[in-house]
Amino acid sequence: MATSAPPAPSASWRSSKQFILAAVTLGAFVDAVAYGVIIPFLPQIVEQYGGQDRDIGVLLAFFSAGVLVISPIMGVVSDRIASRRLPMVGGLAFLALATVLFMVGRSLWLLVTARFLQGVSGGAVWTVGLSLLADTYGNTELGVAMSIFFGIYSLGQLAGPPIGGLLYARLGYYAPFVLCAILVVIDLVVFLLIVEPPRLPAGPNHTPGASGPEQAVELGQASRTATAVGSDAAAAQGEDTIILKPDQPASARRAPKSILQILSVPAVIINLLLVAAGGTATAVFEGTLSLKLRDQFGFDVEQTGYVFMAVVGPGIIFTPLAGHIYDRVGLPPVSAVSVALAACMAPVLGITMPNIAVFVVVLFAFTACLIFGITPTLPEISACVPNTAFARTYGLFNMAFSVGFLIGPILGSVVYDKAGWFWVCISMLCLTAVCVPLALVYKRPVYAKDE
């Protein structure tokens, strides 16, 4: 009689929600640190290689260009292949290459290329990582999971500039990038350990782990409710077909599948506009805050790195709270109130402050409101599409965010150069004010619950 082989060691922890969340958030943390370590000493590097202050915004913007280029590609690839892990590993390989270029580059254009490759890596981490979280978490947990992701990303943003400034000031140019290389290796090992859970059958926005999952159903001319039955039946009909109960109206149209169809959903468009406007307002600081601190307060690289904590610190403190509130009341009240408060604070931030302490307090408060306004879009956008379109939708999300981060540094640098810090803050007032009506008119596609 044949002897059965011993059972394989359990890999349940490698496919657990907690490990997947830890792996994805580690990727976000490494991406943010790699992005931020160079910011405090960018003015010195640009000047060393013959650039001017306005070139700081250009160099920062190329990161967003990389995200913009790779995000739709990663979205399509990740939705069509069996593994989301492989695109993530590929993105980290681009980050490793960018780190090497930063270490050996001796011209402005090599640094621009490295920044672009960092953007390619960031696009992979966000597009595929957020899709993997949406695959794994149910709709009653997704808001908190996404807020943890964004909070750890903010922790990386918080850590990057002061660590970069400190290492540059104490150990020299290479030290920040050696740290980045070590973090990339650790991140690669963690992602190679992931065992992806099986994806649910194709159909309207399945939400694993939730009790009575909600399903996004965009109805026809009338906003009528339908209830989907049997995931096996839905799969048999094709991934974009919704099967209705006999007693329900059969007016549901096919769920969005292609990128153009996804862009036809009004809720998706509003989410993308909120992200683009919020991203632009956030990115304005990237190219101007170091100049403001240098010109008004005479801060050096290390001191500038510490002040950047006021920009990214609220992300660590408030994103879990924003996610928790979002899970209970939804996007409109959280985002509308928050961005309205941010719009009120923007011109106050533009007033010349008597000392750095007051400036940092106002900066912290403005950023906290902005974080509260943007955070709900992370889980909300996945509620607008079927699970078979998660990666493409998050690819569009990243494109919108990267458009903001592409425009923001250039806009901030040009306005600061021509008109000064006050008008930089007025530009942020305009951007945040636009978000208020968008959040107020937001409405999800019509939903139906499994019975």
Residue, then its C-alpha position, 0 to 999 in steps of 0.5 A: m500500500a502506498t504511503s501518503a506524503p507528509p502534509a506540507p507545512s501550513a502557509s495560512w499565515r502567508s495568505s492571512k489578511q493580516f500578513i497581506l495588509a502588512a506586506v502591502t503597507l510595508g510596500a507603501f512605507v518603503d515607497a514613501v521613504a524613498y520618495g521623501v529622503i531626497i526632498p530636504f536636500l533637493p535645493q542643494i543638489v539642483e544648484q550643484y548640477g546647474g539648475q534653478d529653484r524652479d527645477i525642483g518642481v520639475l524634478l518632483a513632477f517626474f515622479s508623478a509622470g512615472v506613476l501616470v505612465i505605469s498605472p493603467i498598464m499595471g491595472v490591466v495586467s494585474d486584472r488579467i493575470a492570476s497573480r498580483r504579487l508578480p507586478m508588485v515585485g516588478g515595481l520594487a525592481f524599478l525602485a532598486l534601479a532608481t536607487v542605484l541611479f540616485m547613487v551614481g548619477r552626476s547630472l540633473w537628467l540622471l536624477v530626473t530619470a531616477r525620479f521617473l523610475q521611482g514613480v513607476s515603482g510607486g504606481a505599481v505599489w498603489t495600483v496592485g497593492l490597493s487591488l490586493l487589499a480590495d480582493t482580501y477585505g470585506n466592505t465592512e473592513l475595507g475603510v479601516a484597512m485602506s486607512i491603515f495603508f494610507g497611515i503607514y504611507s504617511l509614516g513613510q512620508l513623515a520619516g523620509p525627509p527628516i531621515g534623509g536630511l539627517l543622513y545627508a548632513r551627518l554621513g553624506y550624499y550616499a547614506p540616504f540611498v543606502l538606507c533605501a536599498i536596504l528597505v527595498v531588499i526587505d520589501l522584496v523578501v516579504f512580497l515573495l512570501i505572500v500566498e495570495p488568497p483565491r479571488l472570488p468568482a467574477g461578478p458585481n463587486h464581491t466583498p470577501g469577509a463581509s456579512g451580506p456583501e453589497q454589490a455595485v449595480e448601475l441600473g438603467q434609466a430608473s434607479r431601481t434595486a435588484t438582488a444578485v443571486g448565486s455567484d456560480a450563475a453570475a460566473a456562468q453568464g460572464e464576468d460583467t453580467i448581473i443575474l436578477k431574481p424573477d421578481q426584480p426589474a430586469s433593467a440593470r445594465r452591464a457592470p463597467k469592465s473596460i477603462l472607458q466604461i469605468l470612466s462612464v460611472p459618475a461616482v468614479i469620476i467624482n472620486l477621481l476629481l477629488v483625488a486629483a484636486g487633493g493631490t495637487a494641493t498636497a503636492v504644492f508643498e513639495g516644491t515650495l515648503s523648503l523654499k519658504l523655510r529657507d527664505q523666511f526662517g533661514f532653515d538648513v536641510e536638517q531643520t527643513g526635514y523636521v518641519f516636513m513632519a507637520v505635513v505628513g504627521p496628520g496622515i499617521i494620526f488621522t487616517p485610521l479615524a477617517g477610515h473608521i468614520y467613513d465606514r459608518v457615515g460614507l464619503p460625502p459628510v467626511s470629505a465635504v466638511s474636511v475640505a471646507l475647513a481646509a479651504c478656510m485655513a489655506p489663506v491663514l497659512g499664507i499670512t506671515m507668521p511671527n515664529i516657526a511654532v505658529f506656522v507649524v501648528v497652522l500647517f499641521a491643521f491644514t494638512a489634517c483637514l486635507i487628509f480627512g477629505i482624501t482618505p475616504t476615496l481610497p475604499e470608496i472607489s472600489a465600491c463603484v466597480p465589480n471586483t474584476a475591475f479593481a486594478r484598472t480602477y485603482g490604476l485610474f485612481n493613481m493616474a488622478f493622484s499623479v496628475g495632482f502630484l505632476i501639476g502641484p510641484i510645478l504650480g507651487s514652484v512657479v507661483y512662489d517664484k513669481a508671486g510668493w508664498f501667500w499666492v501659493c496658499i491662495s492656489m490651495l484655497c481654490l483647489t480645496a474649495v472646488c472639492v466641496p461641491l463635488a463631495l456634496v453631490y456624490k452618490r454611489p451607484v445603486y446597490a443590492k444586497d445578497e439575501 
